Amino acid sequence: MKIAILQPRGPLYKNKSGAFKKSLMYAPLTLTTLAALVPQELNAEIQIIDEGVEDINPNLEADLIAITAITGTSRRAYKFADKFRSRGIPVVMGGVHATLVPHEVAEHADAVVVGYGEENWPQLLRDFKEGKMKKFYHQSPNHSLAGMPFPRRYMLKKKGYTTIFSIEAARGCLNNCDFCVVPAAWGRKLYQKPVEEVVAEIKEMKAKHLIFIDLSPTEDVNYSKKLYNAMIPLKLKWFGLSTTKIYHDNELLQLAAKSGCKGLLIGFESVDQKTLINANKGFNSVAKYYDLVEKLHSHGIAINGCFVFGFDNDDKDTFKETVEFVQKANIDLPRYAIYTPFPGTAIHNKLKNEGRVFEDNWSLYDAQHCVFKPAQMTPQELEDGARWAWKETYKLKSIFKRLAGSRTFTRVTLPLNLAYRYYANNLH
């Protein structure tokens, strides 16, 4: 049996002409994880293709093709799926978009995997082998990350990424931020690998630099402390994600630093407290933002700070206010997104019912295009303001001012800033 597992790209991530440079691209886990989950008894020949680094041949040969897609890449995924099916090749689709709108996806696929695929994907393959593949495969209510095989990282085109050593210890989030797809797609629940399995995977990789892609690992403080303690002897340097809640637990922050944390992506989202409260992210405290940044920097941790434009409280002054904070606080690597009501989420339904969603071209749902009517500005003003913020933040004088103020792991943050400068100047 020949199985091809594909991940189509979005327009910003073209492997040759997009805005994303190689230095911003780390290896995805979905493709290598799905490859590892193929049952051994099938004796399958497996091919994985990440279109962000290599082209997908629409004429490739396989007995079964699996496509994973986010909303922004779904229309391209549909085109590939329709092409393969027209040639008589069965297509399976999964990922966050398939989980949010499974019945739409089913129009372009022979089978749809809804939710996480650790259990469903192997069962689907066994069913396919026996000629009894079903239309939908839903995540088990008893889903677990324990005892899973390590991703097959050796199958990746290593030259396409800044690192292939991405890893996941925990999945999911307990929070309910209204702009996030996670609660809508997977609910408010944490899934965690046993700490000893995470450590074993790190040792198997023989890696000294890692990127943790966990969305919100520090929500379970006890688990995070156990993990960081176990990582200390490994002498790693790693980057990951956290909420601002890490500010309140000194022991957790110290353990993160001792375990080798050199950078954290933090979702600040807004510099207006009322906006945060309305977005169900009131645990962020704007009044403590400067203290948070200073505290992380004092532990040698650089900050990838994320901000969202387009909340109902936002107006044309929001862009300038946000950039001023970023520069004054010396955020090492700022990132901006446009508020996006993804299909299948409560906020999409709300704005749709209010007549504010005007765009159903999913390829524009990439968090850099405005697809709804903002409350206090026009869609064009929102897009223009976001792009101004990108360019203003990544002027050379801004980069050097922020990094001189931070002085945190600049041998990595400087190249990343230059890569984002290219991105900011090529968003058009």
C-alpha positions, 0 to 999 in steps of 0.5 A, spaced: 500 500 500 502 506 498 500 512 502 501 520 501 500 524 507 500 532 504 500 539 508 498 544 503 501 551 504 498 558 504 500 564 500 504 567 505 508 561 506 510 559 499 517 555 498 520 560 493 516 566 493 513 567 500 514 572 505 516 567 510 524 565 510 527 559 512 529 561 519 522 562 521 520 555 519 520 549 523 518 542 522 511 541 523 509 535 527 503 532 523 506 529 517 511 525 521 506 523 527 501 521 522 507 517 518 509 514 525 502 512 526 501 507 520 500 500 523 506 496 521 502 490 519 500 494 513 507 494 510 505 501 507 510 505 503 509 512 506 511 519 503 510 525 506 510 532 503 510 539 506 508 544 501 512 549 505 518 546 503 517 542 496 512 542 491 506 537 491 505 533 484 498 533 483 500 527 478 503 523 484 501 516 485 498 513 491 493 508 493 490 513 499 492 520 500 491 524 506 491 531 507 491 536 513 489 543 513 488 549 517 482 554 514 487 558 511 490 552 506 483 549 506 481 551 499 488 549 496 487 542 500 480 542 496 483 543 489 488 537 490 483 533 493 478 534 487 484 533 483 486 526 486 479 524 487 478 525 479 483 520 478 480 515 482 485 516 488 481 516 495 482 522 499 482 523 507 482 529 510 483 532 517 486 537 521 483 543 525 479 545 519 476 538 518 474 538 525 471 545 525 467 544 519 467 536 517 461 536 513 464 542 508 470 538 508 466 531 506 464 534 500 471 534 498 474 527 501 472 520 501 473 520 509 474 525 514 478 525 521 474 529 526 479 531 532 485 528 534 488 522 530 492 518 534 487 513 534 482 514 528 488 514 523 490 507 524 483 505 525 481 508 518 487 505 515 485 498 517 478 499 515 481 502 508 485 495 507 479 491 508 475 495 504 470 498 509 472 505 510 467 510 513 465 517 511 467 520 518 472 518 524 471 522 530 476 523 536 475 518 542 472 521 548 478 517 552 483 520 547 490 520 550 497 522 548 501 516 552 504 510 549 505 513 542 510 512 537 515 518 536 514 522 530 518 520 524 522 526 523 528 523 518 522 523 513 523 530 512 526 535 507 531 537 513 534 543 508 527 546 508 527 548 516 531 552 521 530 546 525 527 539 525 527 538 532 520 540 534 516 537 540 510 536 543 509 535 551 502 537 552 496 539 547 490 543 548 488 549 553 483 550 559 482 557 557 476 560 552 479 566 549 474 568 544 478 569 538 482 562 538 479 556 535 482 551 540 476 551 545 471 550 538 475 544 535 477 540 541 474 543 547 477 546 554 481 540 556 489 538 556 492 532 554 499 530 556 504 526 554 508 522 560 514 526 562 518 520 562 516 519 554 517 526 553 524 525 556 525 519 552 523 522 545 528 528 546 534 523 548 532 519 541 532 525 537 539 527 540 537 534 540 540 540 544 536 545 541 528 544 541 522 548 539 516 546 544 509 547 540 505 546 546 499 551 546 499 552 553 503 547 557 504 551 563 496 551 565 498 545 569 503 548 573 505 541 577 506 537 570 510 543 567 514 543 574 515 536 573 517 536 566 522 542 567 525 538 572 526 532 568 529 536 563 535 540 567 540 534 566 539 534 558 542 541 558 538 543 552 536 550 549 529 550 548 523 555 545 516 554 547 509 558 549 506 560 555 501 564 557 502 571 562 500 566 568 508 564 568 509 571 571 505 569 578 509 563 579 517 564 581 518 557 582 515 555 575 519 561 571 526 559 575 525 551 573 523 553 566 530 557 565 534 552 569 531 547 564 534 551 558 528 556 556 531 561 552 524 564 549 517 564 550 511 566 545 506 570 550 500 572 547 499 579 550 493 580 545 492 587 547 494 593 551 487 595 553 484 591 559 477 592 557 478 589 550 482 583 554 476 582 559 471 582 553 475 577 549 475 572 555 482 573 556 482 577 563 487 574 566 492 578 562 494 584 566 496 590 562 498 594 568 503 588 569 506 587 562 512 591 563 514 587 569 512 581 566 517 583 560 523 585 565 522 578 569 522 574 563 528 578 561 532 577 567 531 570 567 535 570 560 528 568 556 527 572 550 519 574 548 515 572 542 510 577 543 503 576 540 498 582 539 491 582 535 488 587 532 480 588 530 477 587 537 471 591 538 474 596 542 480 597 537 480 604 533 485 607 529 489 609 535 490 602 537 496 600 532 500 606 534 499 605 542 501 597 541 507 599 537 509 604 542 508 599 548 512 593 544 518 598 543 518 601 550 518 594 553 523 591 548 519 586 546 524 581 542 520 578 537 513 582 536 508 579 532 501 581 529 495 578 527 488 581 525 482 578 529 479 572 525 472 569 526 474 562 524 468 558 521 465 553 526 467 558 532 462 561 536 465 568 534 464 566 527 456 565 528 455 571 532 458 576 527 455 572 521 448 573 525 450 580 526 451 581 518 459 583 519 462 577 516 463 579 509 468 574 506 467 566 505 474 565 501 477 561 507 484 562 503 483 569 506 483 567 513 490 567 515 490 572 520 493 577 515 486 579 512 480 582 514 474 578 513 469 582 517 466 589 519 470 592 525 466 596 530 470 602 529 474 602 523 473 600 516 476 593 513 481 597 509 483 601 515 484 595 519 489 591 514 493 598 513 494 599 520 496 592 521 501 592 516 503 599 518 505 596 525 509 590 522 513 595 518 514 600 523 516 595 528 521 592 524 525 598 521 532 597 523 532 602 528 526 599 532 530 592 531 536 595 534 533 599 540 529 593 542 534 588 542 539 593 545 534 594 551 533 586 552 540 583 551 537 576 551 539 571 546 541 576 541 545 571 537 538 568 535 533 574 536 537 578 531 536 573 525 529 572 527 528 580 527 531 580 520 527 575 517 520 578 520 523 584 517 523 581 510 516 578 512 513 585 514 516 588 507 513 583 503 506 582 506 503 585 500 
